[in-house]
Amino acid sequence: MKLPAAFTVLVLAMLSCSPKYETMVVKEYQERKITNASLVIAPIASITVDYIGSVKDEFGEGNQEDLIKKHFKSALLQGLRENSLFSSVAFDNFSGQPATADRSFATTDAYGVNVNLPSDSATIRFTSSTPDVILFIQDLWIGKTSVQENGPGWGRDEDGTTTLAMNGEGYAAGSLAYREITSSTSGFQPPVFTPPPNNPPMFYYSPPKTPYLRYQCVFAYWDNRLHRVIAYGKIFAKSRLDSYGLGMVNIARMANWNDIDYQLVRALLGQTPFDKY
């Protein structure tokens, strides 16, 4: 029996890990739906692929890093085209290098978001079009990460080892439910819990880490007609990996890639004026 499309989407959402993201919509664009605007995704200058393992079964033969980047761009295009109110979505190159500057935006945490955006009121032109809206995606990291979960209070040794204090003294229960360990350098790791001074733990125990496949990036939508930011944010999309073989290798299957692709698109659209749903 063929399931209704809406039911299929609901099941996928229930099976998917919830993405961690924060999207801030500028006041002038809140509570609005913007239809029939053209979107161009600006060239992604910084893409780090930190993935150990074969992707041959998922993406075919070829250079692993190139295959992963190609998949990301293809999934992003398809997801935005099918789930947004944009009249068109495409990648394109600048027709000339625009003047840009780093801009810092506040979020609900202490880190904020830094995005390199146009610095003047000039309309940005691309080789094939002059779009209404531009999506800037930066500091993109694709790879495997390990997460320490379910601890009453996590700390980190001087050598970087994430640990759990077993004596309990000086560690408030629930002070930090977990922290994520990743090789990403974009600076979005949660704060590290450390014990109070003069109360060192008696000993440490390092429990197993949970492996995930992950996308991480910052983004901003730019109004190319009014020359201002529409929305901005940061995304952590992840899918738990299973272990295979005698060596218990953590391999990302196609279901894992589809999972984080779905999370990425929902995070990019969910609170913006461009979401179809």
C-alpha positions in Angstrom: 0.0 0.0 0.0 1.4 3.4 -1.0 1.6 5.7 2.0 0.5 9.4 1.7 3.4 11.7 1.1 2.6 13.7 4.2 2.7 10.5 6.3 6.1 9.6 4.8 7.6 13.0 5.7 6.2 12.6 9.2 7.8 9.2 9.7 11.1 10.5 8.3 11.0 13.3 10.8 10.3 11.0 13.7 13.2 8.7 12.7 15.6 11.5 12.2 17.9 12.9 14.9 16.8 16.4 15.8 19.1 18.9 14.3 20.7 21.5 16.6 20.3 24.9 15.0 19.5 28.5 15.7 17.9 30.7 13.1 17.3 34.4 13.8 14.9 36.2 11.5 15.3 40.0 11.3 12.3 41.8 12.6 11.1 43.2 9.2 10.9 39.7 7.9 9.2 38.0 10.8 5.7 36.5 10.4 5.9 36.8 6.6 5.8 34.5 3.6 7.9 35.5 0.7 6.9 33.8 -2.6 8.3 33.8 -6.1 11.7 35.1 -5.1 14.8 33.8 -7.0 17.6 32.3 -4.9 21.3 31.9 -5.7 23.6 30.0 -3.3 26.9 31.8 -3.2 30.1 29.9 -3.7 31.0 28.1 -0.5 34.6 29.2 0.1 35.4 27.0 3.1 34.4 23.3 3.0 36.3 20.9 5.4 35.7 17.2 4.8 37.0 15.1 7.7 35.7 11.7 6.9 37.6 8.4 7.3 36.0 5.4 5.5 34.8 4.5 2.0 31.9 6.1 0.3 32.0 3.9 -2.8 28.8 2.1 -2.0 26.9 5.3 -1.5 28.4 7.7 -4.1 30.4 5.5 -6.5 34.0 5.7 -7.7 36.1 8.8 -7.5 37.9 11.1 -5.1 36.2 10.7 -1.7 36.3 14.4 -0.8 34.9 15.5 -4.2 32.1 12.9 -4.0 31.0 14.1 -0.6 31.0 17.7 -1.6 29.1 16.9 -4.8 26.5 15.0 -2.7 26.1 17.9 -0.3 25.5 20.4 -3.1 23.1 18.1 -4.9 21.1 17.3 -1.8 21.0 21.0 -0.8 19.7 22.0 -4.2 17.0 19.3 -4.3 15.9 20.0 -0.8 15.5 23.8 -1.2 13.8 23.4 -4.6 11.2 20.9 -3.2 10.5 22.5 0.2 10.8 26.3 -0.3 8.7 29.1 -1.8 11.6 30.2 -4.1 10.8 30.4 -7.7 14.2 29.1 -8.6 17.3 27.8 -6.7 20.8 27.5 -8.2 24.5 27.6 -7.4 26.3 30.4 -9.3 29.6 32.3 -9.3 29.9 36.1 -8.7 30.3 38.0 -12.0 32.8 40.2 -10.1 34.2 39.9 -6.6 31.8 42.0 -4.4 33.1 44.1 -1.5 32.5 42.1 1.7 33.1 42.3 5.4 32.8 40.0 8.4 29.6 40.7 10.3 28.8 39.5 13.8 25.2 38.7 14.8 23.9 37.9 18.3 22.2 34.6 19.1 20.7 33.2 22.3 24.1 31.6 23.3 27.4 33.3 24.1 29.0 32.5 20.7 26.9 34.4 18.1 27.4 34.0 14.4 30.1 35.5 12.2 29.3 35.7 8.4 31.2 37.3 5.6 28.5 39.4 3.8 28.3 42.3 1.3 29.6 45.5 2.8 27.8 48.1 0.7 24.5 48.8 -0.9 25.4 47.5 -4.4 23.3 44.8 -6.0 25.3 41.5 -6.2 25.4 40.1 -9.8 26.2 36.5 -10.7 27.3 35.0 -14.0 23.9 33.8 -14.9 21.4 36.0 -13.0 20.8 38.8 -10.5 18.8 37.0 -7.8 16.3 38.4 -5.4 17.9 36.5 -2.5 21.4 35.1 -1.8 22.1 32.3 0.6 25.6 32.4 2.1 26.8 29.2 3.7 30.2 29.4 5.4 32.5 27.4 7.7 31.0 24.1 6.4 32.3 21.0 8.1 31.4 17.5 7.0 32.6 14.5 8.8 32.4 12.1 11.8 32.2 13.3 15.3 31.9 11.6 18.7 29.6 12.6 21.5 29.8 12.0 25.2 26.2 11.6 26.5 24.2 11.1 29.6 26.8 12.2 32.2 25.8 14.2 35.3 28.8 16.5 34.8 31.5 16.3 32.2 34.9 17.9 32.5 38.0 17.9 30.3 41.6 17.0 31.3 44.5 19.3 30.4 45.3 16.8 27.6 41.9 17.3 26.1 40.4 14.0 27.3 36.7 14.3 28.1 36.0 12.7 31.5 33.4 12.1 34.1 34.3 12.8 37.8 33.3 9.8 39.9 33.5 11.2 43.4 30.7 13.6 42.8 32.0 16.4 45.0 32.0 19.7 43.4 30.0 18.5 40.3 26.5 19.7 40.2 24.1 17.1 38.7 23.0 18.2 35.3 25.6 21.0 35.2 26.3 20.0 31.6 24.3 17.1 30.1 26.8 16.4 27.4 29.4 18.1 25.2 30.4 17.2 21.7 33.9 16.3 20.6 34.7 17.2 17.0 37.7 18.1 14.9 35.9 21.2 13.6 37.7 24.5 14.1 34.7 26.8 13.6 34.4 27.4 17.4 31.0 26.1 18.1 31.8 23.5 20.8 29.7 23.9 23.9 31.5 25.3 27.0 33.7 22.9 28.9 32.6 22.1 32.4 35.5 22.3 34.9 35.4 21.4 38.7 35.5 24.2 41.2 39.0 25.2 42.5 40.5 23.4 45.5 38.1 20.5 45.0 39.9 18.1 42.6 38.1 14.9 41.6 39.5 11.6 43.0 39.7 9.9 39.6 38.3 9.9 36.2 36.4 7.5 34.0 36.0 7.9 30.2 32.9 6.1 28.9 32.5 5.2 25.2 31.6 7.9 22.8 28.6 7.8 20.5 29.6 8.2 16.8 27.7 10.5 14.4 27.9 11.7 10.9 27.6 15.5 10.9 27.1 18.7 8.9 28.1 22.0 10.7 27.9 25.5 9.2 26.8 29.1 9.6 24.5 30.8 7.1 22.7 34.0 6.2 20.0 35.0 3.7 20.7 38.3 2.0 18.1 40.5 0.4 19.7 41.5 -2.9 17.1 44.1 -3.6 17.1 46.0 -0.3 20.7 45.1 0.6 20.2 43.8 4.1 20.2 40.5 6.0 16.9 38.6 6.1 17.9 35.7 8.5 21.0 34.1 9.8 22.0 31.2 12.0 24.1 28.1 12.6 23.4 24.4 12.1 24.6 21.1 13.6 22.9 18.2 11.8 23.9 14.7 12.9 22.9 11.1 12.4 24.0 8.2 14.7 26.3 5.7 13.1 26.2 1.9 13.5 29.3 -0.2 13.8 30.2 -3.0 11.4 32.7 -5.8 11.1 35.2 -7.3 13.5 36.9 -3.9 14.0 33.6 -2.3 14.8 34.1 0.4 12.1 31.6 3.3 12.1 30.4 3.5 8.5 27.9 6.1 7.2 25.2 4.4 5.1 23.0 6.2 2.6 20.3 6.4 5.3 22.7 8.5 7.5 23.4 10.9 4.6 19.7 11.2 3.8 19.1 11.9 7.5 21.4 14.9 7.8 20.4 16.2 4.4 16.8 16.3 5.6 17.9 18.0 8.9 20.0 20.6 7.0 17.1 21.7 4.7 14.6 21.9 7.6 17.1 24.0 9.6 17.7 26.3 6.7 14.0 26.9 6.0 12.1 26.1 9.2 11.8 29.6 10.7 12.4 31.7 7.6 9.8 33.4 5.3 10.7 30.9 2.6 9.4 27.7 4.1 6.7 26.0 2.1 5.2 24.3 5.1 
